[in-house]
């Protein structure tokens, strides 16, 4: 996730204070990993330095004075270009799951046991995500669906690899 581009996108809606940007980022994009305040303000500083946002005059509030940030034309152009660019198709041909299976076979370790443990971990996470879907907002449900589909694909791969483990062991050990 590109934090600077997400913040620029939020600013493209309307000028906002750092606190409001953090709140909105966390509400839509920070599930399980909220954005630290320090990162919000350091990112806004870099965006201002690069001419993508401007900071207004300090405004008095209940706490310390706050600045309202606004996106510039340069920032708007960057958001437009980013939104128009498709996300790189994943997954890549090399994954941690595959690497661990091959190394387990090379080292004469229990690759089948590793696959079983990984399957159990995936199933546990799928149950957690299903619970999130039951009580979550539309945003939570869509995020959980995305994660569930990826986990389902991993589970299919785990099943296929488990069925071919003997042949893979022969291939790996012959190298």
C-alpha positions as CSV (number, residue, x, y, z in Angstrom):
1,X,0.0,0.0,0.0
2,X,1.4,3.4,-0.9
3,X,0.7,5.6,2.1
4,X,1.7,8.9,0.3
5,X,-0.6,8.1,-2.7
6,X,-3.5,7.1,-0.3
7,X,-3.1,10.4,1.6
8,X,-3.0,12.4,-1.7
9,X,-6.2,10.6,-2.7
10,X,-7.9,11.5,0.5
11,X,-6.7,15.1,0.1
12,X,-8.1,15.1,-3.4
13,X,-11.6,14.9,-1.9
14,X,-11.1,18.0,0.3
15,X,-8.4,19.8,2.3
16,X,-7.9,18.1,5.7
17,X,-5.9,18.2,8.9
18,X,-3.4,15.4,9.6
19,X,-5.7,14.0,12.3
20,X,-8.6,13.7,9.9
21,X,-6.4,12.0,7.3
22,X,-5.2,9.5,9.8
23,X,-8.8,8.7,10.9
24,X,-9.9,8.3,7.3
25,X,-6.9,6.2,6.3
26,X,-7.4,3.9,9.3
27,X,-11.2,3.6,8.6
28,X,-10.7,2.5,5.0
29,X,-7.1,1.2,4.5
30,X,-5.6,0.5,7.9
31,X,-7.5,-2.7,9.0
32,X,-5.2,-4.3,11.5
33,X,-2.4,-1.9,10.9
34,X,-3.3,1.7,11.8
35,X,-1.2,4.4,10.5
36,X,1.0,6.0,13.2
37,X,0.5,9.8,13.6
38,X,4.3,10.4,13.1
39,X,4.1,8.7,9.7
40,X,1.1,10.9,8.7
41,X,3.0,14.1,9.4
42,X,6.4,13.0,8.0
43,X,4.6,11.9,4.8
44,X,2.8,15.2,4.6
45,X,6.1,17.0,5.1
46,X,7.7,15.1,2.2
47,X,4.6,15.7,0.0
48,X,4.8,19.4,0.8
49,X,8.6,19.4,0.1
50,X,7.9,17.8,-3.3
51,X,5.1,20.3,-4.2
52,X,2.3,17.8,-4.0
53,X,0.5,19.4,-1.1
54,X,0.5,22.8,0.6
55,X,0.0,23.4,4.3
56,X,-2.3,26.2,5.3
57,X,-1.8,28.6,8.2
58,X,-1.9,27.1,11.6
59,X,-5.4,27.0,13.1
60,X,-6.1,27.1,16.8
61,X,-8.0,24.1,18.2
62,X,-8.6,22.3,21.4
63,X,-5.1,21.0,21.4
64,X,-2.0,22.2,19.6
65,X,-2.4,24.4,16.5
66,X,-3.3,22.4,13.4
67,X,-2.6,22.9,9.7
68,X,-5.1,22.1,7.0
69,X,-3.4,20.4,4.0
70,X,-4.5,20.8,0.4
71,X,-3.5,18.9,-2.7
72,X,-1.7,20.8,-5.5
73,X,-2.1,20.3,-9.3
74,X,1.1,18.2,-9.2
75,X,-0.4,16.0,-6.5
76,X,-3.7,15.6,-8.4
77,X,-1.8,14.6,-11.5
78,X,0.1,11.9,-9.5
79,X,-3.2,10.5,-8.0
80,X,-4.8,10.4,-11.5
81,X,-1.8,8.6,-13.0
82,X,-1.7,6.1,-10.1
83,X,-5.4,5.4,-10.2
84,X,-5.2,4.8,-14.0
85,X,-2.3,2.3,-13.7
86,X,-3.3,-1.3,-13.1
87,X,-1.9,-3.1,-10.1
88,X,0.9,-5.6,-11.0
89,X,-0.6,-9.0,-11.4
90,X,0.2,-11.3,-8.6
91,X,1.3,-13.8,-7.4
92,X,4.8,-14.1,-8.6
93,X,6.2,-17.4,-9.6
94,X,8.4,-17.5,-6.4
95,X,6.7,-17.6,-3.1
96,X,7.7,-18.2,0.5
97,X,5.4,-21.3,0.6
98,X,7.1,-22.9,-2.4
99,X,10.6,-22.0,-1.1
100,X,9.9,-23.6,2.3
101,X,8.6,-26.8,0.7
102,X,11.6,-27.1,-1.6
103,X,14.1,-26.4,1.2
104,X,12.4,-28.9,3.5
105,X,12.8,-31.5,0.7
106,X,16.4,-30.6,0.1
107,X,17.2,-30.8,3.7
108,X,15.3,-34.0,4.2
109,X,12.8,-32.4,6.5
110,X,9.1,-33.0,6.9
111,X,7.7,-31.1,3.9
112,X,4.3,-32.8,4.3
113,X,4.2,-31.7,8.0
114,X,5.0,-28.2,7.0
115,X,2.2,-28.2,4.4
116,X,-0.3,-29.6,7.0
117,X,0.7,-26.9,9.5
118,X,0.3,-24.2,6.8
119,X,-3.1,-25.6,5.8
120,X,-4.2,-25.4,9.5
121,X,-2.9,-21.8,9.8
122,X,-4.8,-20.8,6.6
123,X,-8.0,-22.5,7.8
124,X,-7.8,-20.7,11.1
125,X,-7.3,-17.3,9.4
126,X,-10.3,-18.1,7.1
127,X,-12.5,-18.7,10.1
128,X,-11.4,-15.3,11.5
129,X,-12.1,-13.6,8.2
130,X,-15.5,-15.2,8.0
131,X,-16.3,-13.8,11.4
132,X,-15.3,-10.4,10.3
133,X,-17.6,-10.7,7.3
134,X,-20.6,-11.6,9.6
135,X,-20.4,-8.5,11.7
136,X,-18.4,-6.1,9.5
137,X,-19.2,-3.2,7.3
138,X,-19.2,-3.4,3.5
139,X,-15.6,-2.3,3.5
140,X,-14.6,-5.0,6.0
141,X,-16.6,-7.6,4.0
142,X,-14.9,-6.8,0.7
143,X,-11.4,-6.8,2.3
144,X,-12.2,-10.1,4.0
145,X,-13.4,-11.6,0.7
146,X,-10.2,-10.5,-1.0
147,X,-8.1,-12.2,1.7
148,X,-10.3,-15.3,1.7
149,X,-10.0,-15.8,-2.1
150,X,-6.2,-15.6,-1.8
151,X,-6.2,-18.1,1.0
152,X,-8.4,-20.4,-1.0
153,X,-6.0,-20.3,-3.8
154,X,-3.1,-21.2,-1.4
155,X,-5.1,-24.1,0.0
156,X,-5.7,-25.5,-3.5
157,X,-1.9,-25.2,-4.2
158,X,-1.2,-26.9,-0.8
159,X,-3.4,-29.8,-1.8
160,X,-1.9,-30.1,-5.3
161,X,1.6,-29.9,-3.9
162,X,0.9,-32.5,-1.2
163,X,-0.3,-34.9,-3.9
164,X,2.9,-34.3,-5.9
165,X,5.3,-34.2,-3.0
166,X,7.0,-37.5,-3.9
167,X,7.7,-36.4,-7.5
168,X,8.9,-33.0,-6.3
169,X,11.2,-34.7,-3.8
170,X,12.7,-36.8,-6.6
171,X,13.2,-33.7,-8.8
172,X,14.7,-31.6,-6.0
173,X,17.1,-34.3,-4.8
174,X,18.2,-35.1,-8.4
175,X,19.5,-31.6,-8.8
